[in-house]
Amino acid sequence: MKICLVSQEYPPETAWGGVGTQTWVKARALARLGHEVHVLSRAADQELETRSELIDGVMVHRMQPPGFAFPIYGKPLYMLGYTWYVLAALYQLMEQYKFDVFDFPEFGGEGFAYQLDRVLWNWVPVVVQLHGPLAMFREIFRWPEPHSRLQQFGMFVEEFSLKNADVIMSCSGSVADLAHRYYGIARDAVEVVHCGVDTSIFHPVPETPLESRPTVLFVGQIVENKGAHIVADAVLSLRHKYPGIKLKLLGSGSEVPDMIRARCKAEEADDCVEFCGFVPLHELPDYYRRAHVFCSPSEYEGFGQVYIESMACGCPVIASTEGGGVEAIEDGATGLLVPPNDIQATAAALDRILGDSALRHRMSEAGKQRVADYFSMEKYIQRVVAAYEKAIEICRHIPDDVKNLSDWEATYHMRREPS
């Protein structure tokens, strides 16, 4: 199968969030199974020509993002420009490759322009990946502002892209429910394809010792909605019981790290929290292996890739009761679930795991087994390929006249087609 994954984020050049990580994981696993995999992503800097490079068996195409030819001041126009650039780059690629399926993310409608222009002559089956739609940010994080241009345009292109997909894949049932509520997508029309973890990278190493101090790990953007400050407050509250307790924060942020530093300074506990900054993907597993517990009680996670990465490495997880975490973590078995913004509940969960080595061991073993049974790459990619095959099969049964433009537009288009 010839597959083209489209995603602005693709490590290591544009490694910003979960969409990029999941695209990277998906692309490499598909390539290992023998599929011909292409990724269309943006370059980090100005690139006048699309740059292509074979990396880990995946052909990665980096295109120029909008904003270099002339200034763009607003996110809505950037979204419109980006999907237009995607369309242009896809048409260039389609001159060389006959793709069997396109896989677009929903955020910002990256597939919008292609789907708007998709007709009989350029028809490729489309799968849209639901990961973190604007509807999710609007409901959970109160962004963008109500009735703002970003909300109006961004949600419009997302809705169009979703409703014009042949198959919708959602990273969790929770996100699928959001799409149903906000965009009117039939719930049973969404394939819930929980994410997978690359166990060739994220796996336990038995001889790796735990940190000498009781260590709590946080991985992600150090921002308020991820709950990093809640973890810090919970850790500080346990210093009397675990004098050497330490929190390692992996990721970047501005206001929340300053808030945490100020709190540590006020309590004369500077040694209690370590800011490790951005850590490359290949270095992450060792942090999971050496930590006693991973803790990320976010306000909401679409799914929570970090949860299954932690389990794969044998580290028990404390996750939020909101969002996809409840679909990743088995409460009491592979970790514990706590309400978001609840310092006391988070501290109690940390205390329960840190204070019981037998429980930690049971959770570690159960987490590794859960990954092997369901979140392994083999199981995940089976679900992904099934969604692709479903989209291809659906398109086989769409009549040509349904795929076509109006008569006038089709005639005009045919005049421009090469003979």
C-alpha positions as CSV (number, residue, x, y, z in Angstrom):
1,M,0.0,0.0,0.0
2,K,1.3,3.5,-0.8
3,I,0.4,5.8,2.1
4,C,0.8,9.5,2.5
5,L,0.6,10.9,6.1
6,V,0.2,14.6,6.3
7,S,1.2,16.4,9.5
8,Q,2.8,19.8,10.3
9,E,4.6,18.1,13.2
10,Y,7.1,15.3,12.4
11,P,10.2,14.7,14.6
12,P,12.9,15.6,14.9
13,E,12.7,18.8,12.9
14,T,9.2,19.8,14.0
15,A,8.7,17.9,17.3
16,W,6.1,19.9,19.2
17,G,3.3,17.6,20.4
18,G,1.5,14.4,20.3
19,V,0.3,14.5,16.7
20,G,3.9,14.6,15.5
21,T,5.0,11.8,17.8
22,Q,2.0,9.6,16.7
23,T,2.6,10.3,13.0
24,W,6.3,9.4,13.5
25,V,5.4,6.1,15.3
26,K,2.7,5.3,12.7
27,A,5.0,6.0,9.7
28,R,7.9,3.9,10.9
29,A,5.7,1.0,11.9
30,L,3.9,0.9,8.5
31,A,7.2,1.1,6.7
32,R,8.5,-1.9,8.7
33,L,5.5,-3.9,7.5
34,G,6.5,-3.3,3.9
35,H,4.2,-0.4,3.0
36,E,5.5,2.5,1.0
37,V,5.1,5.4,3.4
38,H,5.4,9.1,2.7
39,V,5.1,11.9,5.2
40,L,4.3,15.5,4.1
41,S,5.4,17.9,6.8
42,R,6.6,21.4,7.1
43,A,10.2,22.6,7.2
44,A,11.4,24.3,10.3
45,D,12.7,27.2,8.2
46,Q,12.1,28.7,4.8
47,E,12.4,26.1,2.1
48,L,11.6,27.4,-1.4
49,E,11.5,23.8,-2.8
50,T,10.1,20.8,-1.1
51,R,13.0,18.7,0.4
52,S,12.7,14.9,0.4
53,E,14.7,12.5,2.4
54,L,14.4,8.8,3.2
55,I,14.6,8.4,7.0
56,D,14.1,5.0,8.7
57,G,12.4,3.6,5.6
58,V,10.0,6.6,5.4
59,M,10.1,9.2,2.6
60,V,9.8,12.5,4.4
61,H,8.9,15.6,2.4
62,R,9.5,19.0,4.0
63,M,7.6,21.9,2.4
64,Q,7.8,25.6,3.0
65,P,5.1,26.8,5.5
66,P,3.2,30.0,4.7
67,G,4.4,33.3,6.1
68,F,7.8,33.6,4.3
69,A,6.6,35.0,1.0
70,F,4.7,37.7,2.8
71,P,3.7,38.3,6.4
72,I,0.7,36.5,7.9
73,Y,-0.6,38.0,11.1
74,G,-3.4,35.7,12.1
75,K,-3.8,32.0,12.8
76,P,-6.9,31.6,10.6
77,L,-5.1,32.9,7.6
78,Y,-2.1,30.7,8.4
79,M,-4.5,27.7,8.5
80,L,-5.9,28.6,5.2
81,G,-2.5,29.2,3.7
82,Y,-1.2,25.9,5.1
83,T,-3.9,23.7,3.6
84,W,-3.3,25.5,0.3
85,Y,0.4,24.7,0.5
86,V,-0.5,21.1,1.4
87,L,-2.6,20.9,-1.7
88,A,0.2,22.2,-4.0
89,A,2.7,19.8,-2.4
90,L,0.4,16.9,-2.8
91,Y,-0.2,17.6,-6.4
92,Q,3.6,17.7,-7.0
93,L,3.9,14.3,-5.2
94,M,1.0,12.8,-7.1
95,E,2.8,13.4,-10.3
96,Q,5.4,10.9,-9.1
97,Y,3.5,8.5,-6.8
98,K,0.1,6.8,-7.1
99,F,-1.1,6.9,-3.5
100,D,-3.7,4.5,-2.1
101,V,-4.7,6.6,0.8
102,F,-4.1,10.0,2.4
103,D,-4.1,10.3,6.2
104,F,-4.8,13.9,7.4
105,P,-5.0,15.3,11.0
106,E,-8.2,17.1,11.8
107,F,-6.6,20.1,13.6
108,G,-6.8,23.2,11.5
109,G,-8.1,21.2,8.5
110,E,-4.8,20.4,6.9
111,G,-6.7,18.3,4.3
112,F,-9.4,20.9,3.7
113,A,-8.1,22.3,0.3
114,Y,-7.5,18.8,-1.1
115,Q,-10.8,17.5,0.0
116,L,-12.5,20.6,-1.4
117,D,-10.8,20.0,-4.7
118,R,-11.1,16.2,-4.7
119,V,-12.9,14.9,-7.8
120,L,-12.8,11.9,-10.1
121,W,-9.5,12.9,-11.7
122,N,-7.5,13.2,-8.5
123,W,-9.5,11.0,-6.2
124,V,-7.5,9.3,-3.4
125,P,-9.3,7.8,-0.3
126,V,-9.1,10.0,2.7
127,V,-8.7,9.1,6.4
128,V,-8.9,11.9,8.9
129,Q,-7.2,11.4,12.2
130,L,-9.0,12.9,15.2
131,H,-6.4,13.7,17.9
132,G,-7.0,17.2,19.3
133,P,-9.7,19.2,17.5
134,L,-10.4,22.9,18.2
135,A,-13.7,21.7,19.7
136,M,-11.6,20.0,22.4
137,F,-9.6,23.1,23.2
138,R,-12.8,25.2,23.2
139,E,-14.6,23.0,25.6
140,I,-11.8,22.0,27.9
141,F,-9.3,24.8,27.8
142,R,-11.6,27.7,26.9
143,W,-9.5,28.6,23.8
144,P,-10.0,30.0,21.2
145,E,-12.2,32.9,22.4
146,P,-15.9,32.4,21.7
147,H,-17.0,33.8,18.3
148,S,-13.4,34.7,17.4
149,R,-12.3,34.3,13.8
150,L,-10.0,31.5,14.9
151,Q,-12.9,29.6,16.4
152,Q,-15.2,30.3,13.5
153,F,-12.8,29.4,10.7
154,G,-10.8,26.7,12.5
155,M,-13.9,24.8,13.5
156,F,-15.4,25.3,10.0
157,V,-12.5,23.7,8.2
158,E,-12.3,20.9,10.8
159,E,-15.9,20.1,10.4
160,F,-15.7,20.1,6.6
161,S,-12.6,17.9,6.7
162,L,-14.2,15.4,9.0
163,K,-17.5,15.3,7.2
164,N,-15.7,14.8,3.8
165,A,-13.5,12.0,5.1
166,D,-14.1,8.4,3.9
167,V,-13.1,7.1,7.4
168,I,-12.5,9.0,10.6
169,M,-10.0,7.5,13.1
170,S,-10.1,8.8,16.6
171,C,-7.4,8.4,19.2
172,S,-10.0,7.8,21.9
173,G,-13.7,7.4,22.5
174,S,-13.6,10.7,24.5
175,V,-12.4,12.7,21.4
176,A,-14.9,10.9,19.2
177,D,-17.7,12.0,21.6
178,L,-16.5,15.7,21.3
179,A,-16.6,15.5,17.5
180,H,-20.1,14.1,17.8
181,R,-21.3,16.9,20.1
182,Y,-19.6,19.8,18.2
183,Y,-19.6,18.8,14.6
184,G,-22.6,16.5,14.4
185,I,-20.5,13.5,13.3
186,A,-22.4,10.3,13.8
187,R,-20.8,8.5,16.7
188,D,-20.9,5.1,15.1
189,A,-19.2,6.6,12.0
190,V,-15.9,7.1,14.0
191,E,-13.4,4.3,14.3
192,V,-11.8,4.5,17.7
193,V,-8.1,3.5,17.0
194,H,-6.2,3.9,20.3
195,C,-2.6,4.9,19.8
196,G,0.3,2.5,20.0
197,V,3.8,2.7,21.4
198,D,7.0,1.6,19.7
199,T,8.3,-1.1,22.1
200,S,11.6,-1.3,20.2
201,I,12.3,2.1,21.8
202,F,10.1,2.1,24.9
203,H,10.7,-1.1,26.8
204,P,12.1,-2.1,30.2
205,V,15.8,-2.8,30.7
206,P,15.9,-5.1,33.8
207,E,19.4,-4.0,34.9
208,T,18.4,-0.3,35.0
209,P,18.3,0.8,38.6
210,L,15.7,3.1,40.0
211,E,16.8,6.6,41.1
212,S,18.3,6.5,44.6
213,R,15.7,9.1,45.7
214,P,11.9,8.6,45.4
215,T,11.4,10.1,41.9
216,V,8.3,11.4,40.2
217,L,8.4,12.0,36.5
218,F,6.4,14.4,34.4
219,V,6.8,14.6,30.6
220,G,5.0,17.1,28.4
221,Q,4.5,20.8,28.0
222,I,4.9,22.5,31.4
223,V,1.7,24.5,31.1
224,E,-1.3,24.9,33.4
225,N,-3.7,22.6,31.6
226,K,-1.1,19.7,31.8
227,G,-1.2,19.8,35.6
228,A,2.6,20.2,36.1
229,H,2.0,22.7,39.0
230,I,-0.4,20.2,40.6
231,V,2.2,17.5,40.6
232,A,4.8,19.9,42.0
233,D,2.5,21.0,44.9
234,A,1.7,17.3,45.6
235,V,5.4,16.4,45.7
236,L,6.2,19.3,48.0
237,S,3.4,18.3,50.3
238,L,5.0,14.8,50.7
239,R,8.5,16.0,51.7
240,H,7.8,15.4,55.4
241,K,7.2,11.7,54.6
242,Y,9.7,11.3,51.8
243,P,12.5,13.7,52.6
244,G,14.5,12.9,49.5
245,I,11.5,13.0,47.1
246,K,12.3,14.6,43.7
247,L,10.2,15.7,40.7
248,K,11.8,15.6,37.3
249,L,10.0,17.8,34.7
250,L,10.7,17.1,31.1
251,G,9.5,19.6,28.6
252,S,9.2,23.4,28.1
253,G,7.1,26.2,29.4
254,S,7.3,29.7,30.7
255,E,4.8,30.9,33.4
256,V,4.2,27.5,35.1
257,P,8.0,26.8,35.6
258,D,8.4,30.2,37.1
259,M,5.4,29.5,39.4
260,I,6.9,26.2,40.5
261,R,10.4,27.7,41.1
262,A,8.9,30.4,43.2
263,R,7.0,27.8,45.3
264,C,10.2,25.8,45.8
265,K,12.2,28.8,46.8
266,A,9.5,29.9,49.3
267,E,9.7,26.4,50.9
268,E,13.5,26.2,50.7
269,A,13.0,23.1,48.5
270,D,15.0,24.0,45.4
271,D,16.5,20.6,45.3
272,C,13.1,19.0,45.2
273,V,12.3,19.8,41.6
274,E,14.6,19.4,38.5
275,F,13.8,21.0,35.2
276,C,15.3,18.8,32.5
277,G,14.1,20.8,29.5
278,F,13.3,19.2,26.1
279,V,14.5,15.6,25.9
280,P,14.9,13.9,22.5
281,L,12.6,10.9,22.0
282,H,15.4,8.4,22.1
283,E,16.5,9.5,25.5
284,L,13.0,9.4,27.1
285,P,12.9,5.7,27.9
286,D,15.7,5.8,30.4
287,Y,13.8,8.5,32.4
288,Y,10.7,6.3,32.5
289,R,12.8,3.3,33.6
290,R,14.5,5.1,36.4
291,A,11.4,6.9,37.9
292,H,9.3,5.3,40.6
293,V,6.1,6.8,39.2
294,F,4.9,8.9,36.3
295,C,2.4,11.6,37.1
296,S,0.4,13.8,34.7
297,P,-3.0,14.7,36.0
298,S,-4.0,16.9,33.0
299,E,-7.2,18.8,32.8
300,Y,-7.8,16.7,29.7
301,E,-5.9,14.4,27.4
302,G,-7.1,13.4,24.0
303,F,-5.4,10.1,24.6
304,G,-2.1,10.5,26.4
305,Q,0.8,9.0,24.5
306,V,3.1,9.5,27.6
307,Y,0.9,7.1,29.6
308,I,1.5,4.2,27.3
309,E,5.2,5.1,26.9
310,S,5.5,5.0,30.7
311,M,3.7,1.6,31.0
312,A,5.9,0.2,28.2
313,C,9.0,1.0,30.2
314,G,7.5,-0.5,33.4
315,C,6.7,2.7,35.2
316,P,3.4,3.0,37.1
317,V,1.2,5.9,36.0
318,I,-1.0,8.5,37.7
319,A,-3.3,10.0,35.1
320,S,-6.4,12.2,35.0
321,T,-10.0,11.0,35.1
322,E,-10.8,13.4,32.3
323,G,-10.3,12.5,28.6
324,G,-8.6,9.5,27.0
325,G,-6.4,8.6,30.1
326,V,-9.3,6.4,31.4
327,E,-9.0,4.4,28.2
328,A,-5.3,3.9,28.6
329,I,-5.0,3.3,32.3
330,E,-6.7,0.5,34.2
331,D,-7.3,2.2,37.6
332,G,-5.7,0.2,40.4
333,A,-4.0,-2.2,38.0
334,T,-1.6,-0.3,35.8
335,G,-1.8,3.0,37.7
336,L,-4.2,5.3,39.4
337,L,-6.7,7.9,38.1
338,V,-7.2,11.2,39.9
339,P,-9.4,14.2,39.2
340,P,-7.6,17.2,37.6
341,N,-6.6,20.2,39.7
342,D,-6.8,18.1,42.9
343,I,-3.5,18.4,44.8
344,Q,-4.7,16.3,47.7
345,A,-5.9,13.4,45.5
346,T,-2.6,13.5,43.5
347,A,-0.5,13.5,46.7
348,A,-2.5,10.6,48.0
349,A,-2.0,8.6,44.8
350,L,1.8,9.4,44.9
351,D,2.0,8.3,48.5
352,R,0.1,5.1,47.8
353,I,2.5,4.1,45.0
354,L,5.8,5.4,46.5
355,G,5.1,3.8,49.8
356,D,4.3,0.3,48.5
357,S,7.1,-1.4,46.5
358,A,5.0,-4.5,46.0
359,L,2.2,-2.4,44.5
360,R,4.7,-0.7,42.2
361,H,6.0,-4.0,41.0
362,R,2.4,-5.3,40.3
363,M,1.5,-2.1,38.4
364,S,4.8,-2.3,36.5
365,E,4.2,-5.8,35.4
366,A,0.5,-5.2,34.6
367,G,1.4,-2.1,32.5
368,K,3.9,-4.0,30.4
369,Q,1.4,-6.7,29.8
370,R,-1.3,-4.2,28.9
371,V,1.0,-2.7,26.3
372,A,1.9,-6.1,24.9
373,D,-1.8,-7.2,24.7
374,Y,-3.3,-4.0,23.2
375,F,-0.9,-1.0,22.7
376,S,1.9,-2.7,20.9
377,M,2.8,-1.5,17.5
378,E,1.6,-4.8,15.9
379,K,-1.8,-4.5,17.4
380,Y,-2.1,-0.7,16.8
381,I,-1.0,-0.9,13.1
382,Q,-3.5,-3.7,12.5
383,R,-6.2,-1.3,13.6
384,V,-4.7,1.5,11.4
385,V,-4.4,-0.7,8.3
386,A,-8.0,-1.9,8.8
387,A,-9.2,1.8,8.7
388,Y,-7.2,2.4,5.6
389,E,-8.6,-0.7,3.9
390,K,-12.1,0.4,4.9
391,A,-11.6,3.8,3.3
392,I,-10.3,2.2,0.1
393,E,-13.2,-0.2,-0.1
394,I,-15.7,2.6,0.5
395,C,-14.3,4.6,-2.4
396,R,-14.5,1.7,-4.7
397,H,-18.2,1.8,-4.4
398,I,-18.7,5.6,-4.9
399,P,-20.0,6.1,-8.4
400,D,-17.9,8.3,-10.7
401,D,-20.7,10.8,-11.1
402,V,-20.7,11.4,-7.3
403,K,-17.0,11.9,-7.3
404,N,-17.2,14.4,-10.2
405,L,-17.6,18.2,-10.3
406,S,-20.6,19.9,-12.0
407,D,-20.7,19.5,-15.8
408,W,-19.2,23.0,-16.4
409,E,-16.4,22.6,-13.9
410,A,-15.7,19.1,-15.1
411,T,-15.4,20.2,-18.7
412,Y,-13.1,23.1,-17.6
413,H,-11.0,20.6,-15.6
414,M,-10.7,18.2,-18.5
415,R,-9.4,20.9,-20.8
416,R,-6.5,21.4,-18.4
417,E,-5.7,17.7,-18.1
418,P,-2.6,16.5,-19.9
419,S,-3.5,14.1,-22.8
